[in-house]
Amino acid sequence: MNDDFWAAVQSGMPEILWAEHDENYNLIQRWSWVRFRDTGTGSEILFFENCKVLEVAVRTPTDPVAAQQLLAVLSSNPIWTSHGQRHTASWRLLTEDEDSRHDSYYAEAAAAVANVMREGLRMDLTRMRYAVGDRSGPLGIRWTWSGFLTADRPTDRHAPEQCSDWGDFVERLDWLLLTQPWNDVSRLETPTIEFHNGMEIISIGDSLAITTIVEGIEEQQIEDLDHRLCSLGWRSDTREAGFGIWQYGPFPMHALSSDRQLRNLAEVLVTTLRDVYGVARPQDLMLATNTNYMGKELGIQSTRNWTYIG
């Protein structure tokens, strides 16, 4: 079955790399992206549009053996460019005049990417998941190869309606952060923690930031919280008598699958909620959102976010 899958990946890759045109055959900027990840090794490959150029990005694994394997495969094909620990390959989307080159052009690109996924990243079909989205949020597109894989989107992979534990919540939250719509604010509320005013997930343009707010506590508690939050990577924004705001980020959203800080963002947020604020379980959270799907995908209660009407 693995051979059938990799054959499907290579033959179906042009569906990702394909250019879309309007009625005048002008290239359309779709702002779409696709992520594949191996849940066992953590390896990821990200496809995204960048000014009407299709880019594919991978990152050197932290394991030295895995890193050596990937770099050996990358160096065998000159289309890959190194940017420190990040490596990219780019294909210019074809114009109408170049359409005769379409088949061979995209076939070469597909072969190069499939080789890096299979031999360089050693991705395994049984562990692979995919996520798809654009500026508006997640997309429900299906391709030739999607029947072989499990979706990252919880409802698409038939996850239980209620989130079962923190490990499950990390996976759900990772998908939500990756697919957060542009110019949107959602808030994780903690009704059982009186001094915590919520954790806001804020996307403005191509920037993603998280803020966490507390009020009504003693100065010594503020000091203690500041120490614990900053040790996790949060940055103090406002500290006054009985009141504090901390921020994580901002980061460019397109870097979610290649920036090491962002790759661990869901874990940082869960550690903050569970270990710093003392939230016992995911079911003690509530999501304030203006979307009709986020609460369902997280497997927790949701309500309208009246503080932000986008």
Salt bridges, closest charged atoms under 4 A:
ASP3 OD1 - ARG118 NH2 2.85
GLU20 OE1 - ARG30 NH1 3.70
ASP38 OD1 - ARG127 NE 2.64
GLU44 OE2 - ARG35 NH1 3.60
GLU44 OE1 - ARG263 NE 3.90
GLU49 OE1 - ARG30 NE 3.56
GLU98 OE1 - ARG92 NH1 3.06
GLU98 OE2 - ARG101 NH1 3.81
ASP103 OD1 - HIS102 ND1 3.35
ASP152 OD2 - ARG35 NH2 2.98
ASP152 OD1 - ARG37 NH2 2.86
ASP152 OD1 - ARG129 NH1 3.96
ASP168 OD2 - ARG172 NE 3.13
GLU171 OE1 - ARG129 NH1 2.81
ASP174 OD2 - ARG35 NH2 3.11
GLU189 OE2 - ARG187 NH2 2.42
GLU200 OE2 - ARG187 NH1 3.91
ASP206 OD2 - HIS254 NE2 3.67
GLU223 OE2 - ARG239 NH2 2.42
ASP226 OD2 - ARG239 NH1 3.34
ASP275 OD1 - ARG274 NE 2.81
ASP284 OD1 - ARG281 NE 3.27
GLU297 OE2 - ARG153 NE 2.76
